[in-house]
């Protein structure tokens, strides 16, 4: 029986992956990970998260704003959250 895995919370956009991100994604695939979901934390990292979804076929974005970053919420942020290939709306609390 083959097991397919999905990593539902991986911050591949963090600097700690800069040196070996390609290898991390490759090794995950070799171990049966068929998809990786990168959650955006706030408006500051959405573009870097989306860039990784363009770079890697089986990497997806959970676009949203973490509850710790919502203190100054502005409805205009919704335009910034729009993307072409979201996996989920991320974490939202109003």
PEWO-V763812 format. One record per helix or strand of 2 or more residues. SS is the DSSP state (a for helix, b for strand). FROM is the first residue (numbers start at 0). LEN is the number of residues. If there is no record, write none. Layout:
# PEWO-V763812
ss = {SS:SS}
from = {FROM:FROM}
len = {LEN:LEN}
This chain:
# PEWO-V763812
ss = {b:a:a:b:a:b:a:a:b}
from = {4:14:20:32:45:58:66:76:85}
len = {3:3:10:7:10:4:3:5:3}
